[in-house]
Amino acid sequence: MNLTGRIESFSILGSILRNAVEGKTSSYTSGLKRLIDNQHLKNPWFIPGNVTMAVSAIANELTAENLKKWTDAYPDLKRNYPPLRVAVIMAGNIPLVGFHDFLTVLITGNNIVAKTSSKDADLMRFIGDILCDIDPVFRKRIEFSDGAVSGFDAVIATGSDNTSRYFEQYFGKYPHIIRRNRNSIAILDGTESDQQLDALGADVFSYFGLGCRNVSKLYVPSGYNFARLINNWKKYSDLVNHPKYANNYDFSKAVFIVNKENFIDTGFVLIKEDSGHASPVAVLWYEYFKSPDQINNIAEELNEKIQCIIGKNHLSFGTAQSPALWDYADGTDTVEFLLKKNIAGIL
């Protein structure tokens, strides 16, 4: 299968997913709806709204136009190389978080052995089945593994700072991309419109804030008034009715009270001044800055820890969880990585 065929297959996949999410009748609609409705039984964080959001974000990117624009940046993709067997170790923090790696390995003409997270296995396998129905060639290119993976040429692994040490030890001798914890920040200057603050709420609260692209820290000017921000976020107050989210909210609140720490209690998220960046679920850190130069320096220093930055001179408010195909996790170009391994002939 050449690049043109692969682009066509994934664009058809995108159309199928869009139609299924919209409820249009197809052989996949009822199966996807059943998965969306029932994922929370295996993973309480995967409520139907969050799963639908993830599927929609992927489906909207899988158009022939987007896929061509993305792949046109890599002329070597049009050449045929012996396929690599690429192991992809997927995280499970938000629904289908491993899809981009899945797509990248296959769009580059390689074979994938995917170890899905136990927290997010069904959705990936469902999408893999659709792709194999679209073109049976993928049946020889896609393998899912429940246990240890072996016999691979390169590996892409995503996990926490703790699991990354294991990944380094186990996969270090292979060509690899190993991703660690990252968080996202927002920079506010106090002149944001209500619409922008409302959109920022999606960056903070979508997927309960569990994604690396979720904003977990605000940088605000000295004396910033949080009242308008909180007012724009009242529509997220129902989050506290989710048992696991509520447990995190109650625990952090109790800790802050016992430690006699100052914080803002909105009733659904705790906002606290802190120099950290990885705030707990149901908590949002903030820090004051005095000048644009200061915040630019901070952003540069945090480059290795930040996934994305939301703000007027950065990504638009409300777009954190809608990355384009060419927005790579950790800024590491996985297409370029795989192409270099192909060209080097590591097989």
C-alpha positions as CSV (number, residue, x, y, z in Angstrom):
1,M,0.0,0.0,0.0
2,N,1.5,3.4,-1.0
3,L,1.1,6.7,0.7
4,T,-1.9,7.7,-1.4
5,G,-3.7,4.5,-0.3
6,R,-2.9,5.0,3.3
7,I,-4.2,8.6,3.2
8,E,-7.4,7.4,1.6
9,S,-7.9,4.7,4.3
10,F,-7.5,7.1,7.2
11,S,-9.7,9.7,5.5
12,I,-12.4,7.1,5.2
13,L,-11.9,6.2,8.8
14,G,-12.4,9.9,9.7
15,S,-15.7,10.0,7.7
16,I,-16.9,6.8,9.4
17,L,-16.2,8.2,12.9
18,R,-17.8,11.5,12.2
19,N,-20.9,9.9,10.9
20,A,-21.0,7.5,13.9
21,V,-20.7,10.3,16.4
22,E,-23.4,12.3,14.6
23,G,-25.6,9.2,14.9
24,K,-25.9,8.5,11.1
25,T,-26.7,4.9,10.5
26,S,-23.8,2.7,9.5
27,S,-22.5,-0.7,10.4
28,Y,-20.3,0.9,13.0
29,T,-22.7,3.4,14.6
30,S,-24.3,1.1,17.2
31,G,-20.9,-0.4,18.1
32,L,-19.3,2.9,18.7
33,K,-22.3,4.2,20.7
34,R,-22.2,1.1,22.9
35,L,-18.5,1.7,23.6
36,I,-19.0,5.4,24.3
37,D,-21.9,4.6,26.7
38,N,-20.1,1.9,28.6
39,Q,-16.4,2.9,28.9
40,H,-17.1,4.4,32.3
41,L,-17.8,1.0,33.6
42,K,-14.2,0.0,33.0
43,N,-12.7,3.4,33.6
44,P,-14.8,5.8,35.7
45,W,-13.0,8.8,34.2
46,F,-14.2,7.9,30.7
47,I,-17.7,9.3,30.9
48,P,-19.7,9.4,27.6
49,G,-19.1,13.1,27.0
50,N,-15.3,12.7,27.3
51,V,-15.2,9.7,25.0
52,T,-17.3,11.5,22.5
53,M,-15.0,14.5,22.7
54,A,-11.9,12.4,22.0
55,V,-13.5,10.5,19.1
56,S,-14.7,13.8,17.6
57,A,-11.3,15.5,17.9
58,I,-9.7,12.6,16.0
59,A,-12.4,12.3,13.4
60,N,-12.3,16.0,12.6
61,E,-8.6,15.8,11.9
62,L,-8.8,12.8,9.7
63,T,-9.7,14.5,6.4
64,A,-7.9,13.9,3.1
65,E,-6.9,17.6,3.1
66,N,-5.3,17.5,6.6
67,L,-3.6,14.2,6.0
68,K,-2.1,15.4,2.7
69,K,-1.0,18.7,4.2
70,W,0.7,16.8,7.0
71,T,2.4,14.2,4.9
72,D,3.4,16.6,2.1
73,A,6.0,18.0,4.6
74,Y,7.9,14.7,4.3
75,P,8.9,13.9,0.7
76,D,10.6,10.6,1.7
77,L,7.1,9.2,2.7
78,K,6.5,8.7,-1.0
79,R,9.4,6.2,-1.2
80,N,8.8,2.6,-0.3
81,Y,11.0,1.1,2.5
82,P,10.8,-2.3,4.2
83,P,8.4,-1.7,7.1
84,L,9.7,-1.4,10.6
85,R,8.0,-3.2,13.4
86,V,7.3,-0.4,15.8
87,A,6.2,-1.1,19.4
88,V,3.9,1.6,20.8
89,I,3.3,1.6,24.6
90,M,0.2,3.7,25.1
91,A,-0.9,5.7,28.1
92,G,-4.5,5.6,29.4
93,N,-5.1,9.0,31.0
94,I,-7.7,10.2,28.5
95,P,-9.6,8.3,25.8
96,L,-7.6,7.3,22.7
97,V,-4.6,9.2,23.8
98,G,-2.4,6.8,21.9
99,F,-4.2,7.3,18.6
100,H,-1.7,9.7,17.1
101,D,1.2,7.3,17.5
102,F,-1.0,4.6,16.0
103,L,-1.7,6.8,13.0
104,T,1.9,7.9,12.6
105,V,3.3,4.4,12.5
106,L,0.8,3.3,9.9
107,I,0.8,6.4,7.8
108,T,4.6,6.1,7.4
109,G,4.1,2.6,6.0
110,N,5.3,0.7,9.1
111,N,3.8,-2.1,11.2
112,I,2.6,-1.5,14.7
113,V,2.5,-3.7,17.8
114,A,0.4,-1.7,20.2
115,K,0.3,-2.3,23.9
116,T,-2.8,-0.5,25.0
117,S,-3.4,0.7,28.5
118,S,-5.8,-1.6,30.4
119,K,-7.7,1.6,31.1
120,D,-8.2,2.4,27.4
121,A,-8.1,-0.8,25.3
122,D,-11.5,-1.2,23.7
123,L,-11.6,2.1,21.7
124,M,-8.3,1.6,20.1
125,R,-9.1,-2.0,19.1
126,F,-12.5,-0.9,17.7
127,I,-10.8,1.7,15.5
128,G,-8.2,-0.9,14.4
129,D,-11.0,-3.2,13.3
130,I,-12.6,-0.4,11.3
131,L,-9.3,0.3,9.6
132,C,-8.8,-3.4,8.7
133,D,-12.3,-3.5,7.2
134,I,-11.5,-0.4,5.1
135,D,-8.4,-2.1,3.7
136,P,-7.6,-5.7,4.8
137,V,-3.8,-5.0,4.2
138,F,-3.9,-3.5,7.7
139,R,-4.6,-6.9,9.2
140,K,-0.9,-7.7,8.6
141,R,0.2,-4.3,9.8
142,I,-1.7,-4.0,13.1
143,E,-1.1,-6.1,16.2
144,F,-2.4,-5.5,19.7
145,S,-0.7,-7.0,22.7
146,D,-1.9,-7.5,26.2
147,G,1.4,-8.6,27.6
148,A,5.1,-7.8,27.0
149,V,6.0,-6.8,23.4
150,S,9.0,-8.3,21.6
151,G,10.6,-8.6,18.2
152,F,10.4,-4.8,17.4
153,D,12.8,-2.5,15.7
154,A,11.9,0.8,17.4
155,V,9.6,1.8,20.2
156,I,7.5,4.8,21.2
157,A,6.5,4.7,24.9
158,T,4.4,7.2,26.8
159,G,4.1,7.2,30.6
160,S,4.8,9.1,33.8
161,D,8.2,10.2,35.1
162,N,8.3,7.0,37.1
163,T,7.4,4.6,34.3
164,S,9.9,6.4,32.0
165,R,12.8,5.1,34.1
166,Y,11.5,1.6,33.5
167,F,11.1,2.3,29.8
168,E,14.7,3.7,29.6
169,Q,16.0,0.6,31.2
170,Y,14.0,-1.9,29.1
171,F,13.9,0.0,25.7
172,G,17.1,2.0,25.9
173,K,19.1,-0.2,23.5
174,Y,16.5,0.3,20.8
175,P,15.8,3.4,18.7
176,H,13.1,5.1,20.9
177,I,11.0,8.0,21.8
178,I,10.1,7.9,25.5
179,R,7.7,10.5,26.8
180,R,7.4,11.7,30.4
181,N,5.1,13.9,32.4
182,R,4.2,17.2,30.8
183,N,1.7,19.8,31.8
184,S,0.3,22.9,30.0
185,I,0.0,26.5,31.2
186,A,-2.0,29.6,30.4
187,I,-0.8,33.1,30.4
188,L,-3.4,35.8,31.2
189,D,-2.9,39.6,31.1
190,G,-6.2,40.6,32.6
191,T,-7.8,41.9,29.4
192,E,-9.3,38.6,28.3
193,S,-12.9,38.7,27.1
194,D,-15.6,36.7,28.7
195,Q,-15.5,34.5,25.6
196,Q,-11.8,33.8,26.0
197,L,-12.2,33.0,29.7
198,D,-15.1,30.7,28.9
199,A,-12.9,28.9,26.3
200,L,-10.1,28.6,28.8
201,G,-12.4,26.6,31.0
202,A,-12.4,23.9,28.3
203,D,-8.6,23.9,28.4
204,V,-8.7,23.4,32.2
205,F,-11.6,21.1,32.7
206,S,-12.0,18.8,29.7
207,Y,-11.3,15.2,30.5
208,F,-11.3,16.3,34.2
209,G,-7.9,17.9,33.6
210,L,-6.2,14.6,33.2
211,G,-4.5,15.2,29.9
212,C,-1.0,16.6,29.4
213,R,-2.6,19.3,27.2
214,N,-4.9,20.4,30.0
215,V,-4.0,23.7,31.6
216,S,-2.8,23.0,35.2
217,K,-1.2,26.3,35.9
218,L,-2.1,30.0,35.3
219,Y,0.4,32.8,35.1
220,V,-1.4,36.1,35.9
221,P,-0.4,39.7,36.5
222,S,0.1,41.0,40.0
223,G,-3.2,41.8,41.7
224,Y,-5.2,39.7,39.2
225,N,-8.9,39.4,40.2
226,F,-10.2,35.8,39.8
227,A,-13.9,36.7,40.3
228,R,-14.7,37.1,36.6
229,L,-12.7,34.0,35.7
230,I,-14.7,31.9,38.3
231,N,-18.0,33.4,37.1
232,N,-17.2,32.2,33.5
233,W,-16.5,28.7,34.7
234,K,-19.7,28.1,36.7
235,K,-20.9,25.7,34.0
236,Y,-18.2,23.3,35.1
237,S,-19.6,23.1,38.7
238,D,-21.2,19.8,38.0
239,L,-17.8,18.2,37.8
240,V,-17.8,17.9,41.6
241,N,-20.7,15.5,41.3
242,H,-18.4,12.9,39.7
243,P,-17.3,10.6,42.6
244,K,-13.6,10.3,41.7
245,Y,-13.3,14.0,40.9
246,A,-15.1,14.8,44.2
247,N,-12.7,12.6,46.2
248,N,-9.8,14.5,44.8
249,Y,-11.5,17.8,45.5
250,D,-12.3,16.9,49.1
251,F,-8.8,15.4,49.8
252,S,-6.9,18.5,48.5
253,K,-9.3,20.8,50.3
254,A,-8.7,18.9,53.6
255,V,-4.9,19.1,53.1
256,F,-5.0,22.8,52.5
257,I,-7.1,23.4,55.5
258,V,-5.0,21.3,57.8
259,N,-1.9,23.0,56.6
260,K,-3.5,26.4,57.0
261,E,-2.8,27.3,53.4
262,N,-4.5,30.1,51.5
263,F,-6.7,29.1,48.5
264,I,-9.8,30.0,46.6
265,D,-12.6,27.5,47.0
266,T,-15.0,27.8,44.0
267,G,-17.1,24.8,45.1
268,F,-15.8,22.8,42.1
269,V,-12.1,23.6,41.8
270,L,-9.5,24.8,44.3
271,I,-7.3,27.7,43.0
272,K,-4.1,28.1,44.9
273,E,-0.8,30.1,44.4
274,D,2.0,27.6,44.0
275,S,5.3,27.4,42.1
276,G,4.6,23.9,40.9
277,H,3.0,23.0,37.5
278,A,1.5,19.6,37.9
279,S,-1.5,20.5,40.0
280,P,-3.7,17.6,41.3
281,V,-7.1,16.8,39.9
282,A,-9.6,19.5,41.0
283,V,-6.8,21.9,41.8
284,L,-5.4,24.7,39.7
285,W,-2.2,26.4,40.5
286,Y,-1.4,30.0,39.7
287,E,1.6,32.3,40.0
288,Y,2.0,36.1,39.5
289,F,4.3,37.7,37.0
290,K,5.4,41.3,36.9
291,S,6.3,41.8,33.2
292,P,6.0,40.1,29.8
293,D,9.8,39.5,29.8
294,Q,9.6,37.6,33.0
295,I,6.9,35.3,31.7
296,N,8.8,34.7,28.5
297,N,11.8,33.7,30.4
298,I,9.7,31.4,32.6
299,A,8.2,29.8,29.5
300,E,11.6,29.2,28.0
301,E,13.0,27.7,31.2
302,L,10.0,25.3,31.4
303,N,10.3,24.2,27.8
304,E,11.1,20.6,28.7
305,K,8.1,20.4,31.1
306,I,5.4,22.2,29.2
307,Q,3.3,20.5,26.5
308,C,1.6,23.7,25.3
309,I,0.9,27.3,26.3
310,I,-2.5,29.0,26.0
311,G,-2.6,32.7,25.7
312,K,-3.0,35.7,23.4
313,N,0.5,35.2,21.9
314,H,0.3,31.4,22.0
315,L,-2.3,28.8,21.3
316,S,-5.9,30.2,21.1
317,F,-8.1,29.8,24.2
318,G,-10.1,26.6,24.0
319,T,-7.8,24.8,21.6
320,A,-5.6,22.8,24.0
321,Q,-7.4,19.5,23.4
322,S,-7.8,19.9,19.6
323,P,-4.2,19.4,18.3
324,A,-3.6,19.3,14.6
325,L,-1.9,16.2,13.1
326,W,1.4,18.1,13.0
327,D,1.2,19.1,16.7
328,Y,3.6,16.4,18.2
329,A,3.6,15.4,21.8
330,D,6.6,16.8,23.6
331,G,7.6,18.6,20.3
332,T,9.2,15.3,19.1
333,D,8.5,14.7,15.4
334,T,7.5,11.0,15.3
335,V,7.3,11.0,11.5
336,E,10.9,12.3,11.2
337,F,12.0,9.7,13.8
338,L,10.5,6.8,11.9
339,L,11.8,8.1,8.5
340,K,15.3,8.3,9.8
341,K,15.1,4.7,11.1
342,N,13.8,3.6,7.7
343,I,16.4,5.4,5.7
344,A,19.2,4.2,8.0
345,G,18.0,0.6,7.3
346,I,18.0,-0.6,10.9
347,L,16.4,-3.8,9.7
